[in-house]
Amino acid sequence: DQQVKQNSPSLSVQEGRISILNCDYTNSMFDYFLWYKKYPAEGPTFLISISSIKDKNEDGRFTVFLNKSAKHLSLHIVPSQPGDSAVYFCAASPDKLIFGTGTRLQVFP
Amino acid sequence: DVKVTQSSRYLVKRTGEKVFLECVQDMDHENMFWYRQDPGLGLRLIYFSYDVKMKEKGDIPEGYSVSREKKERFSLILESASTNQTSMYLCASGARGLGQETQYFGPGTRLLVL
């Protein structure tokens, strides 16, 4: 039973446009959420996080939105750049991190 | 900057061999983790440790063991490698304070078991 779900395995976006990556979770006890970015043959890199007491956190081009009532998390990248092409994992935590299956983002010129 | 290093980037082993994967972190983190990443399955937790000489099973511990003799080092052991253990193995570390914890990952070891 997957507690953290990324239902879109891939997403393709034109350079300069907005990328929106989505994540759903099932456990209302989760209180901390993170996004990681992973390039091929490298380890995941921490991108941005949000606590359940907030509904938005912004860091440069990256913004994470949390909708607790819908148990939904999203990552917005504006503007998207070719270097953003990677696999993005969301993760949730009451203690250990539980990861989604990832969404492969491709940003094309 | 947090640095997590893994002993090998690529490994090729034969079925039945004993395999050691080493991980070292330089941030004095209490918590360390081993994951494997497989296509379509995301990152799955194998084992973790919240302190020296302490270990806890994750979601998929079968066929694996771990060792944490020093705070900075966490080793993953495949006692008898099998082909279904071919995967990308990722080590991570994080500071104490469960919940609100950010984990930092090493570069990964891609293991092929023939």
Boltz contact constraints between the chains, C-beta under 6 A:
constraints:
  - contact:
      token1: [A, 32]
      token2: [B, 99]
      max_distance: 6.0
  - contact:
      token1: [A, 32]
      token2: [B, 100]
      max_distance: 6.0
  - contact:
      token1: [A, 42]
      token2: [B, 107]
      max_distance: 6.0
  - contact:
      token1: [A, 43]
      token2: [B, 90]
      max_distance: 6.0
  - contact:
      token1: [A, 43]
      token2: [B, 105]
      max_distance: 6.0
  - contact:
      token1: [A, 43]
      token2: [B, 106]
      max_distance: 6.0
  - contact:
      token1: [A, 43]
      token2: [B, 107]
      max_distance: 6.0
  - contact:
      token1: [A, 43]
      token2: [B, 108]
      max_distance: 6.0
  - contact:
      token1: [A, 44]
      token2: [B, 105]
      max_distance: 6.0
  - contact:
      token1: [A, 46]
      token2: [B, 102]
      max_distance: 6.0
  - contact:
      token1: [A, 95]
      token2: [B, 98]
      max_distance: 6.0
  - contact:
      token1: [A, 95]
      token2: [B, 99]
      max_distance: 6.0
  - contact:
      token1: [A, 97]
      token2: [B, 103]
      max_distance: 6.0
  - contact:
      token1: [A, 99]
      token2: [B, 42]
      max_distance: 6.0
  - contact:
      token1: [A, 99]
      token2: [B, 43]
      max_distance: 6.0
  - contact:
      token1: [A, 100]
      token2: [B, 42]
      max_distance: 6.0
  - contact:
      token1: [A, 101]
      token2: [B, 42]
      max_distance: 6.0
  - contact:
      token1: [A, 102]
      token2: [B, 42]
      max_distance: 6.0
